[in-house]
């Protein structure tokens, strides 16, 4: 591979942008050790920042080739911070950090080798948007290739997980594999060994990073749909293949799998009955857009998150294994998981039999008596025997879920939604598909669920006022996208007003 920096380069500048806890300081120390052991005078500084993703720090390293001492050769004075247009190598631990380096002018198309991970760690502002609030990742990738002299990018988080190491060792390996520094691989590995900590695992991460820098991410392999392992699963797959158009079958099979996991075979059969009824209204020649949309959104809604579901997910062995992997639990270590839980009176009543839960919510006196008991949340150690048993008992209420208040209310909402879409599909299939897509607003629980439900109800009122016509689908899509933009709803309210639907909604 062509070396970007010549071996006789007198001065080399490196900027590292890393999030808190990713080992940016360790990476900087390795580079400083590497430089000092290979004939360079090096200095490193860091400026911690406060960001929405656990904090982001800029580490700056400047190295100058060491010369023989003498009266006319004083020690070099090195800079404390990177200067735009004067950075040879930028290492970014995450894609948005690479974008930030580009915006700050650290990346130049005439000199800078940009080494960046292509994975994302989402900011709070991205997570709180009701719809897809993620940044434009593809635009950052395009800018990285266009604005740098050379871009070395791959998913370093995945490489870290694969090697069982930390992302700093993967970044160090990527730096070595990029050939952007005039040092052999053995010198990089020597710096890791000199550090003296977790040498074996760091060398594994280094090796993966080195190879990926030269070869890139391996091509993604298509995952074939899982074959049913039970008689019930095979029977449901036969129904899918018999009753549904081909474009919707993969989504429908995933919906069946999810709903059998959520409840039982009968619930999955109800899903397929509803889906098959919608398929009779569809335009199969156009790719069955209504059935495809319903296969996805109906499964998501029918697997709504009630307290029973939340308890079930929190005590699953697969979740515990995932947490152990994320925290890198070592052999012999014991993990304790503490979570914040705040079930309100509404969630408690939703889990009760419909008659009793409805009675409590309709009785002002009873509510005034009970609500103070649920005004505060609590921290719960879900790995303790006591709370594990409590959650296990709550999860076992899945057997009586059909009798609960929440089940009755959700099924009524789903039936109304499907009936509206089915009625509109007779004259306008794209409009009906947009009605189905409005389910995107139904998610989560507690305040998140209630906010989404309010906007969903407004959209359904608006849809009823939009008689199927040439632009009905477009107008409803505009409203849906506005409703998904922010949790305040200002843009949605303005969109309603712009379409003269504020009074209707």
N, C-alpha and C positions, 0 to 999 in steps of 0.2 A: 504494500500500500504506500502511496506517495506521502512523504512526511511534509506536513504543512509548514512547520517551522524549521528553518535550516539548523544544522547541528552547531553552527558557530554563532548562533544568535546571542548577542550580548545581554539583552534585557527581555524578560518575559513577564507579562502581566496576566493575572487570572482573577476572575470574579466568580464567586460561588453564591448562588441564591438558594436557600433551603428553608423549609418550614421547621418550626420548633419540634424537637424530638427526633429529627431525621439524621442526626450525627454530622451536621455541617461542620462543626468545630473539629470533630475527629478527622474528617476528610481534609480540612485545612492543615491540621497537624501532620498528617501523612505526607502531604505535598511539601510542607516546609522541611520535613525530615529527608524526603527524597532529594530536594534541591541542595540542602546542606551537605549531604553525603556524596553529591556528584558535582562538586566544584562551583556552587553558586552561593552568593550571599543572599539570603531571603528574609523577608519580613511579612508577617501576617497581621491583619487587623480585622475587627468585626464591628458591625453596627446593628444591634438588634432593633427590630421594628415591631409594631403592634398591628396585627392584621386580624381578619375574621376567620383565620384558619390556624389558630394556635400560635400566631406570631411568625414573622418571616425575617430572617437575618441575612445581611449581605456580608460575606467574608471576602477580603481582598488580599491577594498575595502578589508581591512584586519580588522578582529575583534578578540578580545581576551576576554575570560570570565573575568569579573570583580571580584576581590578578595578584602577582607578586607584590608584597608591600614595599613601601618606600616613601620618601619625603614628598615626592610629587604625585603620589597615588593615595589620597585620603580615602577613608571608607565612604561608600556611596550613601547618599541621602535618599531614602525611599519614601514613596507617597503613602498616605494613610487611607485613601479612598480611590476607587476607580474613576477615571475621567472619560466622559463620552468620547468615542473615537479613538481611544488609546487602550483597548483591552484585546489581548491576543486570544484568550480562551475564556468562555463563559460556560459554567456548569450549572444547570437548573434542575432541581429535584422534582419538578412537577411542571406540567405544560403551562399553567398560568404564570408561574415564575419565569419561564422562558419568555412569555409575552411581556412581562414586566421589564425584563432586561432589555428587550428590543425597544420598548417605549422610552426607557431611560437613556437610550443611546449607547449602551454598552456593546451592542452588536453592530459590527461594520462589515459591509460586503467586500471590502478590500483586504481584510486581515483576520477577522474573528472566526475561530472554530467554535460553534455553538453545540454543546453537548447537553441534551435535555431529555427528560422522561416525558413520554407521551400520555401518561395517566393523569387523572384529575383528582384533586382534593377540593371538594366544593365549599365555597364560602357560604356563610350564613345567609347572605343576601340572595344567593342562588337557591338555597334550600327552602326559603320561606315563600317563594313564588308558588301560587297554587298550581300552575302548569309547569312547563319546561322552562326553568329560569337559568339553565346552564349557559356559560359563556360559549362563544363561537369557537370551538376547538379547531375546526378545520381552517378557519381564517388565521389562527395563530400558527398552525403547522405550515400553511402557505407562506406566511410572513417569515417564519424561521428559515425556510429554504431560500427565500428570495433575498432576505436582508443580511444573511451571513455569507462568509466566504465558503463555509462548509457546515452542514448540519448533520450531526450524528444523533439520531433519536430512536428510542424504543421504549417499551413499557418497563421501566426500572422497578416499579412496585411488584409487577408480576415476576420479574427476574429475582427480586429479593425473596419473594415467597417460595419460588422454585428452589432456590439454593438454601433456604432456611437461615439466611443471613439478614443483615440490615442494609438499607438502601445506600448508605454511605460507602460500603465496600463495593457495591455494584457501580456506583458513580466513579470510584477510583479505578475500577477495572475498565470502565468505558473510556476514561481519560487515557489509560495506557493503550487500549485497543485503537484509539483514534490516531495514534502516532503524532499527536500534536506537540508532544514534549520530546526532546532529544535524549531520552533515557530508555534503556532496554527494559523488558518486562521483569527481569530478575531484580532490577533496582526498585521497582514498585513493590514487589513482593517482600523485598528486604525491609522496606519502610513499615509494612504491616507487621512483620515479625518483630521489628524493633519496638513497636507499640506495646507488645506483650500481652494484649487482651483479646480473648476469643479468636486466637490466631487461625485455628482450623476453619471456623465458620466464616470468618472474614475472607480467607483465601478462597473458599468456595464461592462466595458472592463476587469476589474479584474476578474469578475465572469466568463466571457466567457473564458478567459485564464486559469483559474483554472480548469474548466470542460474539456477543450480541452487537457490540460496537462495530465489528468487522462484517458481520453477516446480517444484522438486522433482526427484527422479530420473525419467528418462524411463521409460515403461512397458516392462517386459521383453517382448521378442519371443520367441515360441515358435520354437525351432530345429527345423526338420524333419529327419528322419533323412537322413543323407548317402546319396546314390545310389551304388551300387557302380560302380567304374570299370574293373573287370577282369571277364573271363569267369568266373573262379573266384568272385568276389564275387557275381555275378548268379546263379550256380548255387547257391551257399549260401543266398542270400536265397529262392530258389524252394523249397528244402528247408524253411526256416523257415515260410514261408507254407503249405506243404502239410502239415507234420507237427505244428505247434504251435498251441495255442489262441491266439486273438487277444490276450488280456491279456499274454501272455509274449513277444510277437514283438519289440517294441522292445528289451527287455532282451537277448533272444537275438541280435539283430542287432549290438548293441554287444559282446556276448560274442564273436561271430564276428570282428568287427573287431579286438578286442584279441588274440585267440589267433592270428589270421593274422599280426599284427604280432609277436607273441611267438615263434611257431614257423613254421607253414606251413599250407597248406590242409588237409592230412590231419589235423593236430591240431584244427583247427576242425571238421572233419567228425566226429571222435571226440566232441567236445563236443556236437554236435547229436544224435548217436546216443544218448549218455547222457541227454540232455534229453528226447528223444522217448520213450525207455523210461519215464522218470518220468511223462511226460504221460499214459500209459495208466493210471496209478494215481490220477489226479487227479479232483477234483470240478469239472468245468467249469461246472456250474450255479452254483457258489459263487464263480466268478471265477478258477478254476484256481490256487488259492493255492500249491499244491506246485510246480507248473511255474514260476510266477513267482519263487518263492524260489530254486529250483534254477538258473534262468537266471542270476540274479545271482551266487549264491555259488559255483556250479561254475566259472564263468568266472574269478572271483577266485582260486580255489584252483589251477586249472590254469595260471594265469599266475604261479605262485609265484616269489619273488625268489631266484634262485640267483646265483652269482658271474658267470655268463654274462650274465644279464639286467642286473645292476647295471653291469657294464662297458659293455654296449650303451647303456644310458640315459645314462651319463656322457659319452659321446663324440658324442652326437647333435647335429647342427647346431641343432635346435630348442631344445635345452637351452642351448647357448651363446648363442643369440639372446635367450632369456628372461633369462639372467644379465646380458647386456649392457644389456637394458632396465631391469632392476632397479637396476643400478649407474649407469645413465644415462651409458653410455660415449659420450664426445664424439668427433666426427670427428678422426682423427689420433692418438687415444689407443690404447694397446695394453693388453689385459686379460690378466692371469695369474690362473689359478684353482688354488689349493692346497687339497687335500682330505685328510682323515684317513682312512686305511684300515687295517683290522686283520683280515685274513682269518686264521682259526684253522685248525688242522690239520683239523678237521672239515669246514670249508668247502672246503679244498683236496681232501680225499678225496671229498667229494660231487661234485666236478667231474671226477674221474677215472673211467675205465671201472669199471663196478660191481664186477667181480671184483677188480681191483687196489685200489680204494678200500676195499672191505669187508675185504680181507686186512690192510691197514694198520691199520684200526680194531680188528680182532680180535686183533692181535698186540701184546701188552704191550711186548715188547722193541723192536719197530720204533717204536711210539708214543713210548716214552721217549727214543729217539734223535732223533725228528723234532720232537716238540712244542716243545723249547726254541727252535727256529727261528721259531716263530710266536707267541711270548709277548708280543711288543711290536708295537704299530702303528707306522705311519710316515706322515709328511706327504708327499703326492705332488702334484707340479705337473702336473695333467692336461692343461694347455695346452702343455706342452713336447713336442717331437717324440718323445723317448725314451718317455715314459709314455703318450702318445697311441698309439704303435705297440703298446706292451704291452697296453693295454686293447683296441685293435682286434683283436689276435690272440686275446685271451680272448673277445671278443664273437663272433668267427668260429666258436668252438666250438659255437655253436648248431646247426651242421650235424651234430654227433655227440651232441647233448643226450640223445637217446633211449637212448644206451648208458651214460650216467652213473649213478652210485650214487644220486644225489638223485632223478633221474627215476624210477628203479625204486621207490624207497621212497615217493615221493609218489603215484604211480599206484596202488600197493597200498593206501595209506591212503584215497585217493579212492574206490576200488572198495568197500572195506569200509563206508565212510560211506554211499554210495549204496545199497548192498545193505540196510543196516539201515533206512534211510528207506523204501525200497521195500517191505520186508516189513511195516513198521508201517502203511504207507498202506493196506493191504488192509482194515484195521479202523478206522483213525483218521487221516484226512488232516491235520487240524490238528497232531496230534502229530508226524507225519512232517515237516511243514513246519518245526516247531520244531527237529527234529534237523538239518535242512538249515541253519537259521539259526545253529547252533552254529559254523559255519565262521568266524564273525566273530573267533574267537579265533586263527585261523591267519593270521598276518601277519608281515611283516618277515623278518629273518634273524638269525643268531647267537643271543644270549641272549634277545632278544625273541621269536624264533620258538620256541625251546625252552620258554620259560615258557608261551606260548600253547598249544603242543602238549600239554604235560602236563595243562593244565586241560581241553583238548578231549577227551583220552583219558578223564579222569574223568567228563566229561559223557556220553560214549558208554557208559561202564560203567553210569552212573546210568540212562541211557535204556533200556538192556537190562533193567534191574530194574523199570522202570515199565511194567507191562503196559498196553496201550491201555485207558484207562478215562475216565471223565467229566472228571477233572481232570489227566490225564497231561500234556497240552500246557501247562497253566498251571504245573504243578510244574517241568517242564523249563525253561520260560521264566524262572521265578523263579531257578533255578540259573544259567542263562546270564547274566542281568542282574547277578547277584551276582559272577560270574566276571569281568565286564567293568568292575566298579566300581574296582578298584585293582590294582596290580601286586604287592602283598604277599600277597593271597589270603586275608586273615583273614575278610572278609565271605563269601567263597565257602565256606570251611571251616565257618563257622557255619551257612550255608544248607543245606549237606549234612547237618549234625547235626540241624537243625530238621526236615528231611524224613526223618530216620532212614535216610540213605543213606551215612553216612560210611564204614561198614565195606565196603559194596559198592563205593564209588568208590575 
